Every structure is written in C-alpha cells, then in structure tokens.
Amino acid sequence: MKILALHDNDAVANLLTQLSMITEINVLSAPNENKFLEYLNKDKFDGFYILEKFFIHGIRDILKYKNAKPAVVIFLEKDENLEKFLRLGVTEANIETVPFNPLTLFVKTVGLSKTLDELKNYIEHGKLEFDFYKHGFFNLINLFSKIGFDGILSVKDLETEDVLYAVRLKHGQVVSSNKPTEEIAKLNIDDSIPKMLSLEPIAYEDVEMFQDSAEFYSRLLKAEIAKPKVAVVSQESKKQVSIELVKALKENPLRERRVYKFQYKDYTIYSQPLAELGELEINALVVIPFINEQSLVEIKSLKLKNPNIKFLTSDLIKYRLKTLGLRLNFETPEKVQIEDLPFVGNKFESAFFFPNGVLITGTMFGSYVSKDVDFFDRIFLSHLRVFHVANIGSYERIKFALQHLKSYGENSEYIIPAYGYPIDSTNISTVFVNLENWDFPQDFAPLSKHWKSLAEGLGIEAKTFDEFIQKLATLDSSILYTFIDDLDLLGITPIEV
C-alpha cells in the first residue's frame, strides 16, 4: 500500500518512518504543495495523509486526480481543532492527532481503504442509502470525485426520514447546498441525531454555491458556530458510597473487563454490560460507556436474559444503537451528568458522573491487570500508562479527556473504568497528575517485535509469538506484575495481545 503524505512536521516524519518499518505501508512525504503535486502527477497512490494546515490545498489536488484513491487521513496538531474537522462528516478513520501510534494509524488506513472499496461496490450495484457514521459523508463526496457523479446527495434523519440537508454535485464536485454551511456544520457535529446518506431524488433548491468540494469543505471549517455550554458538576453532598466487583472477564493475558455495581437512589447501577452478568434485579440500570463490536454482542446477550432491562448511556451512543437496529429501554437518573468523549478509545464513548461520587469511564483510566490488589503505586501507574499507549494511542486525546473530566474527578470517591482497576479518592489526583505530566512515547515498539527477549527474561520457551502469548496467559499473576512494568520501561506497546 503506497501513501502520499503532505506535512512539514518532524514528529510526523519520525512516526511515518516507523510506520513504514513495521507495516507493509510505504509512505512518501511531501513538505509543501508543489512537491505534493509533483509526486501526485508521477505515481498512483492508495491513500493520503494531510497535516491540518495543508488540508484545503491537499484535498483540492487529490479530488482533481482520477487515479488517486481518496482515502484521506487528516493529522491534527491541536486537539481543539477536532470539533472543526468533525464538521466535514468524517469517520473515526479520517482523523488522527499528533503524536499518534503508528500501529493505530495502520489499522485505520487499512479500514479506510476497505470502506472506500465497499462504497464503490455499493454504488456500482445501485445502492441508494449509506451509513453516515460508518461510511462517512466526507468519504462519499471524495469518492464521487473519482466516478464523476452528477446528482443530489442528501443527509436524512434515520428515524423520521426527513431531509436534514442536501448538496448538489456536478462532475463529482459539490457545487451547491440547500442549507447554509453553518447549519450543515452543526448537523454534522450533532451525533444525537441518527443520520443516513441518501441518493434518492428529492425536491431541491440552491441556497449556497461553491466552486468545488474543496471550497465547500473550506466554508464548513470556517463556519461560525456557538460553543456548547460547559457542564457544571453538581455540588450535591456526597454520601459514603461502596462499590462491589460483580464479574471479571479476562480478554487476553493482560486485559480484563470488570463490572462493578453500586446503589444510586432507587437504582442498582452496573458499570458496563457483560453477558455473564445473567439475570439482574428489577431495579438494575446498566451503563453503556462505549460501543464497539464486542460491547454490541454483550448488550444483545444481556437483553435476551433480561427483556425489560434498562440502560443508561449518552444521546450520542443511544442514537447510534438505534441506527444499528437495537431497540432498548433507556433511563437517565436525576442529576447524573454525561460527558461525550468521541475518539477517545472508541468513536462512540462517554463518561458518567453520579453525584454520590462515582465516575464511570470507558477506555480512559483503564489499566492492565496482573494481580488483585487495591493500588500498585508506581507499578500501577505502569499498568495505566501502557494501557493508554496501546488503547488510546494519542496524548492529544488523553489531554482532551483529562480536561473534560477533571472537575468530575475532583468530586469523585471512585473512578470505574471499563478495563482494570477502580481508582479510589486517595489516588485519583495522583492518576490525573501522572497522566497530565506523562512524557508520552514518540517511538512505538510492538510486542510482536520484542517477544523473544521478554520470553527469555521470563523463562518461557516458545518458537512463535502466538505460542508465547498462549504461555503468557498461563503464568501466575504475580509474574505479570513486573512484566507490564518492563513493557513500560522498554516502551513496548502490547497492541496485538
């Protein structure tokens, strides 16, 4: 796979070199638009990486060339610009913050390429409707530039099928919209509305005109949108709250999902869905902190065992579940506050603060598990750091989450992540300070490349990486206690485990 990158960032250059060394992706970098155009004219590329400041120049050139596959990943240098680029109707695979984990970028690049292939196949077979969240408004418009599409692309409310907005394309380029770009930008950001993409004929009237798709994108990025109100943590006096471990499920030698329960008002709150929970109390309320393929399976299984079960989640996740065809009973207890954390671990991820002093998170504050003790002090922080490198992969996203959750953490008795150990009030400030001041690694070494030296140190005889992982799973947990610390010290990322 050959990728052309447009950037002038030394950190990006270093990370892309690592990407080429540890994967089959070959990256050619251009430091400016002239060099980018020169390379674009000479060769055929399977995708593109563009630093945010070069985005409009880069995307305009890409959309002009028929032999360029429009699989575009935008590199963000500033986390505060994430909201601006979400206005384009991108998917998670289209955005990566700097610095990033090369292995995470590899997975995204391959997935994005498959999405473009899937979209092209659907169009060739006459499909008229597409998934806004999976396929992406941005990706579909970019693909149209390659096939010279003429017609109307509309974005509809999935539930009511009302047209939210539409754009007209000629020769594959956006030339007009039926709503102002400010309104389109707001709608693309608003994940509380379930949306789909449609090519079905509709009544249409031009409201705003554009020279091409690049100008349309430029106006979306420049649109003036009022910032949302900042959530204020409830100052309700906290009563002593106790949490109880209900179920622990090991997904691999190092990673364990743990479900805790506690009482809040008249509810028995469960920190996440897990099929192994079985039949629950009538007053049970299960939190859904994020959704991915595995959690969707858990939710469906849990509902089969508890047909009347109630779930607590964010509007973002709620409506995404509806678009996937899940009809669940939702309930939000009084004064519970919800914070959306898009792209932190999962595209659809949120945190939940209960005024009695419990903060439930998904990936954030998760840790690897080696043995069951309350707090590891220095070693626990290694478990925490290695987990964040492997599962979040970008310090900008970690900072984003810390900024949004700090006030909740200061008012919490417990933080309960989806993976690993809960963190009590005596250690919450330590964890925040450690992550805030953490020197996030610039070089990422996958475990699969370094397993032999670690196997020798642990006294494990193995001929392959898979055999090493299988034997690692059988070790006494006390051995893993220092194994994860070694991963942290050596900068090894166990992303394949």
Buried (B, 14 or more C-beta within 10 A) or exposed (E): BEBBBBBEBEBBBBBBEBBBEBBEBEBBBBBEBEBBBEBBEEEEBBBBBBBBBBBBBBBBBBBBBEEBBBBBBBBBBEBEBBBBBBBBBBBBBBBBBBBBBBBBBBBBBBEBBEBBEBBBEBBEEEEEBBBBBBBBBBBBBBBBBBEEBEEBBBBBBBEEEEBBBBBBBEEBBBBBBBBBBBBBBBBBBBBEBBBBBBBEEEEBEEBBEBEBBBBBBBBBBEBEBEEEEEEEBBEEEBEEBEBEEBBBEEEEBBBBBBBBBBBBBEBBBBBBBBBBBEEBEEEBBBBBBBBBEEBBEBBEBBBEEBEEBBBBBBBBBBBBBBBBEBEBEBEBBEEBBBBBBBBBBBBBBBBBBBBBBBBBBBBBBBBBBBEEEEBBEEBBBBBBBBBBBBBBBBBBBBBBBBEBBEBBBEBBBBBBBBBBBBBBBEBBEBBBEBBEEBEBBEEBBBBBBBBEEBBEEBEBEBEEBEBBBEBBEEBEEEBBBBBBBBBBEEBBBBBBB
